[in-house]
Amino acid sequence: MFSSCIDELKQYTDQLIVSCDERLLNIFKRSFDKSISFVKKGFLVDEHHYDCQVPIGTAYGYLRQAENSFTDKRFPYLKTDPEKSNYLRDILEKEANGRKIVGLSWRSNAHEDSGKRSLSLKDLVRELPDNILLVNLQYGDVSSELLNFEKATGQKIFCLDEIDNFNDLDDFCALIEACGTIVSIDNSTVHFAGALGAECHILLPYSHTSDWRWGLHGTKESNCYKKVHLYWQDIPSNWSTCFSNLKARLGSK
């Protein structure tokens, strides 16, 4: 989300150096102004190479001071490798055999409120239409969880084992784009989906420490991403309203 202001920052400088997680280097280099230098986080940039420094969250705060500063930047700004995305889309379409393809994520590893954000895979899938191909977008090792889910329900979540959803974010973004439609709780997956311009449906708890990212409680559309739709709990720890609104939205397509 913060990276949406990187190209804007370039307008204020003669030279911009961005330090970021190594997993983001490829997609950032592809997506933003070619004159920007991207370096791996932890790499010491000699102070002689820059005159001032700003944390990306602070820069975002300076550049998002009015409503139009959000709405004018809601267009997609991350770019995947088109060959990789098309390759993955071909695999998914073959597996789907005419069914709608939906990428799925259900858990957060956030330190402060992961319990409030997360859902059980079984509860989430139960609320989705039957005739769709569900694709695993959950990061981390969920192989045992998926196997137990399949044994318990007879339903299978399709996994692309060649994609590391946590360590290879460039390929992960290509997989998100290949899915087209995403259903998820609030975690990093939805921010990639929003930045890529994918249709994304986010289930949100009644309140948690990340609420400011999605606007006031009950906001239906994201201020930051054009195709991101929000479904809030109306009672703490009760997902029923989220599920009913999601089903109504997906059923209308």
N, C-alpha and C positions, 0 to 999 in steps of 0.2 A: 504493500500500500504506500509506504513512504517513498518507494522508488519512482512513483509517478511524478515526483518533482525533480528528478535528476536532470532532465533536459532543460527544465526551467532554470535550474541553478547555473547551467552553462552560460546563460544569457548575462549573468552578473560577473563573469570571470573571463580572463584571458586564457586560463588553463584550469581545468577541473580534474582532480584526482579523487577517485572514489574507492574506498577500502570496503570490501564486502566478503562475506562467506565464500570460500573457494567454490562451493557448489553452485554459486550464482554467476560465476565469471562468464561462462559461455553464453548464457541467455542474456545477460546484461550487455555484453559486447555486441551481440547481434541486434539488440533492441534499441540502444540509445546512440546519441550522436557519436560519430566515429572519432571525433577529436578528443573525446573523454578518455582518460587513462583509468583503467580498472586494475586494482591490485588486491592480492589475497590478504584478507584480514590477518593481522599478526605480523605481516611484513613491515619492517620499520622504514617509513618514508622519511628521508633526511629533511630536516626542517628548512634547509636552504632551498628546497623545491617548492615551498608554498609560503604565503604571507599570512594566511588565516585558516582556521579550521572550524567546522560546525558539525555537530551530530545530525544525522539525517532526520531524526524525529523533531529536532528544533527547527531545522530548515523547513520541514513540512508545516510546522506551526506558523512560521512567518509567511509562507506562501499560500496558506489556506485560511484567510482572514474573513472571507465573505462567502455567501452561498454560491455565487457564480464561480468562485475559484474552485469549488468542488464540481459543479455541474459541467463546467467547460472542460474538465479533465476526466470525464467518465468514460471516454473512449478507450479501447484496448491499447496497451502500450508495451506489453511483452510479446516477443516474436519467437516462435519455435522454429526448429529446423523443419521446413516443409516436407522434405523427403521422408524424414522420420515420422512425422505426424501422419502423412498419407499411407505409409507402410503399416503403421499401427491401426489406422482406420480400416484398411483392407482386411486385416486379421479379425477385427471386431465385427465388421459387417458379414464376413463369412460365418463367424460363430453365431451371430444374431439371426441370420437367415430371415431377414425381413422384420425382425422385432426392433423395437426402440432400444437404443443403447443408453444406459444410465450408469455413470460412475458413482461409486458409493464410498463414503467415509463416515465413521460413527464414533470415533474416540479422539479425545484431546489428551496430550501429555503436559498441558500447562501446569506450572507448579502450584498456582494459587486456587484454581477453581475447575480443575479437570472433571471432578465428580459432578458438578452442576451442568457442565456442557455435554458430557458423554452419554451415549445411549448403548443399550445392548443391541448387537447386530440382529438378533431374533426379533426384538420389538420393532426395530426400524423396518426390516424387510416385510414384516406382517402387514404394514400399512401401505405398501407400494403395490401398483398393479401387477398382475401375474404375468402377463405376456410381454415381458421386457428382458433384455440381457443385462444383468447386474455385473459390473466390473469393479474389481477391488482397487480402490484408491487410498486405502488406509496405510499409513506409513508404519514402519516397525514390523517385527516378525509376528504375523497373525496366522501362520500356517495351521497351527493346532486349533485355533479358534474357528477357522473356516472349515476344517475337517469335522469338528464337533457339530458345527451348525448344519453341515450337509447330512450328517448321520441323524441328527434330531429332526430335521425338517424335510429331507429329500430334495432340497433346493441347493443349487450350486452357484457360488459366486465365482465368476470367471477371473482368473489371474494370469497376467503376463509375467512369467517368471524372469524373462530377460530384462525387465524394468525394475530397478531398485528405487522404490517410491521415496526413500529417505536420502540416500547418498548421491543419486544421480538426478538432480533436479531438472536438468535440461531434458532428459528423456521423460521424466515424470510429467513435465509440462506438455510435452508432445502427446502423452497418453491422455491427459486431461482434455486437450483440444480434440483428440480423436474420438473421445466419448461424446462430446457435444453437450450433453445434459448431465449436471452434477446434482446429487442430493447428499447433504452433509450436515453435521453439527458444526459448530464454530471452531475451526482449527486453521492451520496454515494452508491447507488444500484449497479452501474457499477463496483465499486471497490470491493464490495463483490463478484460480478459475476466473475470478473477476478481472484480474489484470490481463488475462488472455482474451477476454470477451466471451467466455463460455456462458451458457445459460446455467445458472446455479441457484439452487433452493436451499436455504440455510435454516435449520431448526435452532432456535435460541431459547435459553432459559429465561426465567422471569427477570432476573437481574444478575449481573456478574461484573467483574472488574474490567471487562472489555466492552461494555455497553456503548461507550462513547464512539467506538468505531462504526456502529450501526445506527447512531442517532437516538432520538428519544424512544422510550419503550413503546412498542406498537407500530413503529415506522415500518411500512411495507416494502419500500424499495430502498436500496442502498444509495447513499449520497456519493459514494466513491466509485461504484462500478455500475455500468449501464444495465446489465442483464442479471443482476443479483437480486433475488426475491427473498424477503424475510418473513419467518413464521415464529411468533413469540408465544411462550407460555402465558396464559392469563391467570394461572394459579401457580405459585412456586412448586417445583418438582412434579408438576402434572403436564404431560406432553400431549394430552388428548386434543386440545384445540390446535396445536401445531399440526398434528396428524390429519385432522379433519380438513383444515385449510389447505394443506399440501395435497391431499387426495382430490379436493375440489379443483385445485389449479392444474394438476397433472391430468385429471380426467377430462378437462376442457380442451386438451390439445388433440 
